[in-house]
């Protein structure tokens, strides 16, 4: 059975796609970084902080293509994370930084 947006129960339509909330992310720096965990030991906070200072306002990709940085819509807060699922696999992730953090 579909809800009024044409999505399955528990899903939300975002950018025309039915997505499921898979969690939330806490932001305390008004920025979010997406990376592969293999790079965590190489991308320490100081390195990322220097790149933020040198590059100015995100969004941008690191020069080594190891991570992507974006500012949030409303600064610090807790933002919902949604996934679009296809055949039981994640096909798209959305961090909804356009809503007011809580």
GIBELCOR-V61098 format. One record per residue. N is the residue number from 1. RES is the residue in one letter. PHI is phi in whole degrees, 0 to 359 (999 if undefined). BURIAL is I if it has 16 or more other C-alpha atoms within 10 Angstrom, else O. D_FIRST is the distance of its C-alpha to the first C-alpha in whole Angstrom. Layout:
n: <N/N>
res: <RES/RES>
phi: <PHI/PHI>
burial: <BURIAL/BURIAL>
d_first: <D_FIRST/D_FIRST>
This chain:
n: <1/2/3/4/5/6/7/8/9/10/11/12/13/14/15/16/17/18/19/20/21/22/23/24/25/26/27/28/29/30/31/32/33/34/35/36/37/38/39/40/41/42/43/44/45/46/47/48/49/50/51/52/53/54/55/56/57/58/59/60/61/62/63/64/65/66/67/68/69/70/71/72/73/74/75/76/77/78/79/80/81/82/83/84/85/86/87/88/89/90/91/92/93/94/95/96/97/98/99/100/101/102>
res: <X/X/X/X/X/X/X/X/X/X/X/X/X/X/X/X/X/X/X/X/X/X/X/X/X/X/X/X/X/X/X/X/X/X/X/X/X/X/X/X/X/X/X/X/X/X/X/X/X/X/X/X/X/X/X/X/X/X/X/X/X/X/X/X/X/X/X/X/X/X/X/X/X/X/X/X/X/X/X/X/X/X/X/X/X/X/X/X/X/X/X/X/X/X/X/X/X/X/X/X/X/X>
phi: <999/261/277/295/263/83/252/291/306/89/262/229/275/231/52/79/240/278/230/251/288/253/162/212/232/271/241/239/236/65/225/230/240/248/210/278/305/299/271/300/288/272/259/287/303/297/295/296/299/297/296/299/295/280/267/84/288/290/274/198/253/297/296/265/58/266/201/238/241/218/279/271/290/229/82/291/152/243/242/287/241/241/228/264/253/227/53/78/237/289/250/201/238/233/259/278/273/272/257/297/295/239>
burial: <O/O/O/O/O/O/I/O/O/O/I/I/I/O/O/O/O/I/I/I/I/O/O/O/O/O/I/O/O/O/I/I/O/O/O/O/O/O/O/O/O/O/O/O/O/O/O/O/O/O/O/I/O/O/O/O/O/O/O/I/O/O/O/O/O/I/I/O/I/I/I/I/I/O/I/I/I/I/I/I/I/I/I/I/O/O/O/O/O/O/O/O/O/I/I/I/I/O/O/O/I/O>
d_first: <0/4/7/10/11/9/8/6/7/11/12/14/15/19/21/18/17/13/15/15/18/21/23/26/30/33/35/39/40/38/38/35/36/34/36/36/37/40/42/42/45/47/45/46/46/49/49/45/47/50/48/46/49/51/48/47/43/40/38/40/40/43/46/45/42/41/39/37/38/36/37/34/33/35/37/37/34/30/28/24/24/20/20/18/17/18/18/18/21/22/22/23/24/24/26/26/29/29/28/30/31/31>
